[in-house]
Amino acid sequence: MSLLLYNLFLFIYQIALQLAAFFNPKARLWVSGRKNWAESLKSAMGDKKTPLVWMHCASLGEFEQGRPLLEFIRSHYPNYRILVSFFSPSGYEIRKNYAGADIVCYLPLDGAKTAKKFIDLVQPDLVLWVRYEFWYHYLSQLRARNIPVLLISGLFRGTEPFFRWYGKLHRYMIRCFTMAFVQNSDSADQLAKIGYTTVIVSGDTRYDRVSAIAAQFEPLPAIEKFVTGHLVLVAGSTWPEDEEELDHFANTHPDIRFIIAPHEIGEAHLKEIENLFKSNIRYSKWVNTEPANHDLANPPNVLIIDNIGMLSRLYHYATIAYIGGGFGEDGLHNILEAAVYGVPVVHGPVYGKFPEAIALIEEGGSFAVDNALMLEEECTGLFKKGETYQKAAAAAAAFVQKRKGATATITRYIQANRLLTI
């Protein structure tokens, strides 16, 4: 893609979002969140001249991926301020009050003048770019100013523009990184084919993140009351396609407890879920209902989570975890949050772009199903807690444990090259 086409894409993209903002809530947040961005950022920066680390994340998943590094920097380099930028409203709206950062903001849409102005205001000493979402003008500005930029948990496939005849612009962008920390050797091999060898195979920082979450687990009393004495299926980050695959199983097995944590918790979607599952209750109602008022004769067997932030702890209570996204084009969600607890994982058939999902299946910790019938058969077998279940549970726990350490690899590099100073 030429620079001219890239700039044309940015122009069309912005116009499209402004039009979509009239009827799409996410687009509305995207547009409104960037209004007067320069004034807001200047005010947030203040007059302080202290050094600063900037971490950019596309959305919430990338934030969690980069979070172990932020926590390390906060504890070891307290004299540095931290700025976190998001492209997506789903990341910014959930983490805009994140206490581990001094400033949390939207990243303005890329552009030559915009990127220059943003970096003039921020003046970062180190930039952490998490996983993907490459913006030409931002990266060009950082490179021109000799500001170190680290790619965190990068993942590359040969089908991407970097490795195509039309990918000159992308190949330039990858060379803007001081060092690329990639998840696997396949990514390093792909980059080597285009002559980029400033690469370290570090693994994925998500393994460190989910391990830290599990180690800091805090009980959820309301969940314990719901699941005690029952087999439990926790379905996390579900989309309508996932919920439709699950409803028959839940409706015909009242003795099993199902916890549905949808990816989208808008009222319209919550009502759709309530219509699918016969015996249900929302978490907000369950947690605010006195135990004496619970219907013990006909208790609900489906708990619908209508908030954000609990999912990583919910998997602690699962007998089996179902991970959403594998029955549609949205992409499989984080399987590691469940596997870290030693919970067998089940998901849909679309997972080929997720190396951790492929590897966990190969090691026996998870199972892919093609339809509702396969889903019920797989889960029914696992719920017997026989040899297959025990092996899958052990494989899931070991899978995460042996892949930890990406954060340590990156922090050693930062320290050895004095990218940050005490």
C-alpha positions in Angstrom: 0.0 0.0 0.0 1.4 3.4 -0.9 1.4 6.3 1.4 -1.2 8.1 -0.8 -3.6 5.2 -0.5 -2.9 4.9 3.2 -3.8 8.5 3.8 -6.9 8.1 1.6 -7.9 5.1 3.8 -7.6 7.2 6.9 -9.8 10.0 5.4 -12.5 7.6 4.4 -12.3 5.7 7.7 -12.9 8.9 9.7 -15.8 10.0 7.5 -17.3 6.5 7.8 -17.1 6.6 11.6 -18.6 10.0 11.8 -21.5 8.9 9.8 -21.9 5.6 11.8 -21.9 7.7 15.0 -25.4 8.7 14.3 -26.7 5.2 14.9 -23.9 3.1 16.3 -23.1 3.6 20.1 -19.5 2.3 19.7 -18.8 4.6 16.8 -20.3 7.5 18.8 -17.9 6.8 21.6 -15.0 6.6 19.2 -15.8 10.0 17.7 -16.8 11.8 20.9 -13.8 10.4 22.8 -11.4 12.2 20.4 -13.1 15.6 20.4 -10.7 18.3 21.6 -8.1 15.5 22.2 -5.1 17.9 22.1 -6.5 20.2 24.8 -7.5 17.3 27.0 -4.1 15.7 26.6 -2.2 18.9 27.3 -4.2 19.4 30.5 -3.6 15.8 31.6 0.2 16.2 30.9 0.4 19.3 33.0 3.7 21.1 33.6 5.6 18.1 34.9 8.8 17.3 33.1 9.2 13.8 34.6 10.1 11.0 32.1 7.2 9.0 30.6 6.5 5.6 29.2 3.7 5.3 26.6 1.9 2.0 26.0 -0.5 1.8 23.1 -3.2 -0.9 23.0 -5.8 -1.5 20.3 -8.4 -2.7 22.9 -8.9 -4.4 26.2 -7.2 -7.7 25.3 -4.0 -5.9 24.3 -4.1 -3.9 27.5 -4.2 -7.1 29.6 -1.3 -8.4 27.4 0.8 -5.3 28.2 -0.3 -4.9 31.8 2.5 -7.1 33.4 5.1 -4.7 31.9 3.3 -1.7 33.2 3.1 -3.1 36.6 6.8 -4.0 36.5 7.7 -0.4 35.4 5.4 1.1 38.0 7.1 -0.8 40.8 10.7 -0.6 39.6 10.8 2.8 38.0 8.4 4.9 40.1 9.9 8.2 38.8 8.3 7.5 35.3 4.8 8.5 34.5 2.8 6.1 32.5 0.4 6.9 29.6 -1.9 4.3 28.1 -3.7 4.9 24.8 -6.5 2.9 23.3 -7.9 2.9 19.8 -11.1 1.1 20.6 -13.9 2.3 22.9 -14.2 -1.2 24.4 -10.7 -0.8 25.8 -10.8 2.8 26.9 -14.2 2.8 28.5 -13.4 -0.1 30.7 -9.9 1.0 31.7 -10.1 4.8 31.6 -9.8 4.8 35.4 -6.9 2.3 35.6 -4.9 3.3 38.7 -1.7 1.9 37.3 -1.4 4.7 34.7 -1.1 8.5 35.2 -2.9 9.2 31.9 -5.4 7.1 29.9 -6.6 8.4 26.6 -7.8 7.6 23.1 -5.2 7.5 20.4 -6.2 10.1 17.8 -6.6 8.7 14.3 -3.3 8.6 12.5 -2.2 11.5 10.4 1.1 13.4 9.8 0.1 16.5 11.7 -1.9 14.6 14.4 1.0 12.2 15.1 3.5 15.0 15.4 1.3 17.0 17.7 0.5 14.0 19.9 4.2 13.0 20.3 5.1 16.7 20.9 2.7 16.7 23.8 3.6 13.3 25.3 7.4 13.3 24.6 7.8 9.6 25.6 11.1 8.2 26.7 10.0 4.6 25.8 7.1 3.3 23.8 5.5 -0.1 24.2 3.3 -1.1 21.2 1.2 -4.2 22.1 0.8 -6.9 19.6 -0.5 -5.2 16.5 -2.3 -2.2 15.0 0.4 -0.4 13.1 0.1 3.3 12.4 2.5 4.7 9.9 2.7 8.4 11.0 3.1 7.6 14.7 5.8 5.1 14.0 7.6 7.4 11.6 7.6 10.2 14.1 9.0 7.9 16.8 11.7 6.6 14.5 12.7 10.1 13.3 13.1 11.2 17.0 15.1 8.1 17.9 12.6 7.2 20.6 12.9 3.5 21.5 9.8 1.5 20.5 9.3 -2.1 21.6 6.7 -4.4 20.0 5.2 -6.6 22.7 3.9 -10.1 22.0 3.9 -9.6 18.3 2.4 -12.3 16.1 2.9 -12.6 12.4 1.5 -14.8 9.7 2.7 -15.1 6.1 -0.7 -13.9 4.8 -0.3 -10.4 6.2 0.6 -7.3 4.1 4.2 -7.3 5.6 5.0 -10.3 3.4 3.1 -9.4 0.3 4.3 -7.6 -2.9 2.1 -4.6 -1.9 3.4 -4.4 1.7 6.2 -1.8 1.3 4.5 0.5 3.8 4.1 -2.3 6.3 7.7 -3.4 5.9 8.7 0.2 6.7 6.6 0.3 9.8 8.1 -2.9 11.2 11.5 -1.4 10.8 10.5 1.5 13.1 10.7 -0.8 16.1 13.8 -0.9 18.1 13.1 -4.5 19.0 10.2 -6.8 18.2 9.3 -9.4 20.9 7.3 -12.1 19.2 5.2 -14.9 20.5 6.8 -17.8 18.5 9.5 -18.8 16.2 7.2 -18.9 13.2 6.7 -15.1 13.6 10.5 -14.6 13.8 11.0 -16.7 10.6 8.4 -14.7 8.7 10.1 -11.4 9.7 13.5 -12.9 8.7 12.2 -13.5 5.2 11.8 -9.7 4.7 15.2 -9.0 6.2 14.0 -7.9 9.7 16.0 -9.7 12.3 15.8 -7.4 15.2 13.6 -9.9 16.9 13.5 -11.8 20.2 11.2 -14.8 20.6 9.9 -14.0 24.1 6.5 -15.8 24.2 3.2 -14.2 25.1 2.9 -11.9 28.1 -0.7 -13.1 28.6 0.6 -16.2 30.3 2.2 -14.0 32.9 -1.0 -11.9 33.3 -3.4 -14.8 33.8 -1.0 -16.5 36.2 -0.9 -13.3 38.3 -4.7 -13.1 38.3 -5.0 -16.6 39.4 -2.5 -16.1 42.2 -4.4 -13.1 43.4 -7.8 -14.8 43.3 -10.5 -13.3 45.5 -13.7 -15.3 46.2 -17.1 -14.3 44.8 -19.6 -15.2 47.6 -22.6 -14.8 45.3 -21.2 -17.1 42.7 -20.3 -19.7 45.4 -23.9 -19.7 46.5 -25.1 -20.2 42.9 -22.8 -23.1 42.1 -22.3 -25.0 45.4 -23.0 -28.7 45.0 -23.3 -28.6 41.2 -21.3 -29.2 38.0 -20.6 -25.8 36.5 -20.1 -24.6 32.9 -18.7 -21.1 32.7 -19.2 -19.6 29.2 -17.0 -16.6 28.8 -17.0 -13.7 26.2 -20.0 -15.2 24.3 -21.6 -13.9 21.2 -25.1 -14.7 20.0 -23.8 -17.6 17.9 -22.3 -19.2 21.0 -25.4 -18.7 23.1 -27.5 -20.4 20.5 -25.2 -23.4 20.6 -25.5 -23.6 24.4 -29.2 -23.0 25.0 -30.5 -26.5 24.4 -27.9 -28.0 26.6 -28.7 -25.6 29.5 -32.5 -25.9 29.0 -32.4 -29.7 29.2 -29.9 -30.0 32.1 -31.4 -28.1 35.1 -29.1 -29.9 37.5 -26.0 -28.2 35.9 -25.2 -24.6 36.6 -24.4 -22.4 33.6 -22.8 -19.0 34.0 -23.1 -16.9 30.8 -20.7 -13.9 30.6 -21.5 -12.3 27.3 -19.0 -10.2 25.4 -21.6 -7.4 25.0 -23.8 -6.5 27.9 -26.2 -4.0 26.3 -29.8 -4.4 27.4 -31.0 -5.7 24.1 -28.5 -8.5 24.1 -29.2 -9.4 27.7 -32.9 -9.7 26.9 -32.0 -12.0 23.9 -30.1 -14.2 26.3 -33.0 -14.3 28.7 -35.3 -15.4 25.9 -32.9 -18.3 25.0 -32.4 -19.8 28.4 -35.6 -20.9 30.2 -34.5 -20.7 33.8 -32.2 -17.7 34.3 -31.4 -14.8 36.6 -29.2 -11.8 36.1 -26.2 -11.5 38.4 -27.3 -8.0 39.5 -30.6 -9.4 40.7 -29.1 -12.6 42.2 -26.5 -10.7 44.2 -29.1 -8.3 45.6 -31.6 -10.9 46.5 -31.6 -12.2 50.1 -30.9 -15.9 50.3 -34.2 -16.4 52.1 -36.0 -15.1 49.0 -34.3 -17.5 46.5 -36.7 -19.9 44.9 -35.3 -23.2 46.4 -38.0 -25.3 44.8 -37.3 -24.1 41.3 -33.9 -22.4 41.3 -32.5 -20.9 38.1 -29.7 -22.9 36.5 -28.4 -20.1 34.3 -26.7 -17.0 35.8 -26.3 -14.2 33.3 -23.4 -11.9 34.1 -24.5 -8.3 33.4 -21.2 -6.5 34.3 -17.7 -6.3 33.1 -14.6 -7.3 35.1 -15.6 -10.6 36.8 -14.8 -13.1 34.1 -11.3 -14.0 35.0 -12.4 -15.0 38.5 -15.5 -16.9 37.3 -13.4 -19.5 35.7 -12.2 -20.5 39.1 -15.6 -22.0 39.8 -15.9 -23.9 36.4 -15.9 -27.6 35.9 -15.7 -26.9 32.2 -15.0 -23.5 30.5 -16.6 -22.6 27.2 -14.8 -19.8 25.4 -16.8 -17.6 23.0 -15.9 -16.3 19.6 -15.2 -19.7 17.9 -18.6 -19.8 16.0 -18.3 -16.5 14.3 -15.9 -14.1 12.6 -15.2 -12.1 15.8 -12.3 -14.3 16.8 -11.8 -16.7 19.7 -11.5 -15.0 23.0 -8.9 -15.6 25.7 -8.7 -19.3 26.5 -5.8 -18.8 29.0 -7.9 -17.1 31.6 -9.7 -20.5 32.1 -6.8 -22.9 31.5 -4.7 -21.3 34.2 -7.1 -22.7 36.8 -6.7 -26.2 35.4 -10.1 -26.2 33.7 -10.7 -28.1 30.5 -11.7 -25.7 27.7 -14.3 -26.1 24.9 -14.8 -23.7 22.0 -16.1 -23.5 18.5 -14.4 -24.5 15.2 -12.9 -21.1 14.2 -9.6 -20.9 16.0 -6.9 -21.2 13.3 -5.5 -17.7 13.9 -4.8 -18.4 17.5 -1.7 -20.4 18.2 -2.4 -20.9 21.8 -5.7 -22.5 20.9 -4.0 -24.8 18.4 -1.3 -25.8 21.0 -3.8 -26.4 23.8 -5.8 -28.8 21.7 -2.6 -30.6 20.7 -1.6 -31.0 24.4 -5.1 -32.3 25.3 -6.3 -29.3 27.4 -9.1 -28.1 25.1 -11.6 -29.4 22.6 -13.1 -27.8 19.5 -16.7 -28.6 18.6 -18.5 -27.9 15.3 -22.1 -27.7 16.5 -24.5 -27.9 19.4 -24.7 -31.7 19.3 -20.9 -32.1 19.5 -20.8 -29.5 22.3 -23.3 -31.4 24.4 -21.6 -34.7 23.8 -18.1 -33.3 24.7 -19.3 -31.6 27.8 -21.4 -34.6 29.0 -18.3 -36.8 28.7 -16.1 -34.3 30.5 -18.7 -33.8 33.3 -18.3 -37.4 34.2 -14.8 -36.4 35.5 -13.2 -39.5 34.3 -9.7 -40.1 33.0 -10.3 -37.8 30.0 -11.3 -34.9 32.3 -8.4 -35.4 34.7 -5.9 -35.4 31.8 -7.4 -32.4 30.2 -7.4 -30.4 33.5 -3.8 -31.3 34.2 -2.8 -30.4 30.6 -4.5 -27.0 30.8 -2.8 -26.0 34.0 0.6 -27.2 32.8 0.1 -25.5 29.5 0.1 -22.1 31.1 2.7 -22.8 33.7 5.4 -23.8 31.3 4.9 -20.8 29.0 5.3 -18.0 31.6 8.3 -15.7 31.4 7.8 -13.4 28.5 7.6 -10.3 30.8 10.9 -11.2 32.4 12.5 -11.5 29.0 11.3 -8.1 28.0 12.3 -6.4 31.2 15.8 -7.9 31.1 16.2 -6.3 27.7 14.9 -2.9 29.0 17.4 -3.1 31.9 20.3 -4.4 29.9 20.0 -1.6 27.3 19.2 1.1 29.9 16.0 2.1 28.2 14.8 3.3 31.6 16.9 4.7 34.4 16.2 4.7 38.1 
